[in-house]
Amino acid sequence: MFPDDILCVIAGLTNMSFSFFVWTNVLARGVGIACTVFFGSGAIIPFHGWGLAVWAVILVVMAVLFYLSIRYKDKIDEILAQMFPKQKNKQAVKENVVTQSEQEKTAATNKCEKDNPAIKETKKSNTISNKKK
């Protein structure tokens, strides 16, 4: 019923192109709206008689699924990460970018100290004063 939410998860976990995502979202949203209108009209499952029992069962099943998804969210995340390895790649890329930026900062600091001896002396005096405390 909510294809845009499911599609957003799938798009984030796979190598789906943006254009494919947009077209799939447009088409799936139309089908989802049509299903909502058709089922919500009471044409298939009426809102009286036997239909009330069916709607009650559907409501209970949805509540149980919601509870289980919250309780086992970590296991669900692990399963999705195994099914879609791109998510692991994204994390590795993030860690690599952080490591590279830290290396660049260190290199820039070392270059500044090399080019300007006063900075190096100030840093030494700060280190010495911190050790005395």
Helices and strands as residue ranges (DSSP letters): H 3-13, H 18-40, H 50-71, H 73-83, H 86-115, H 117-132
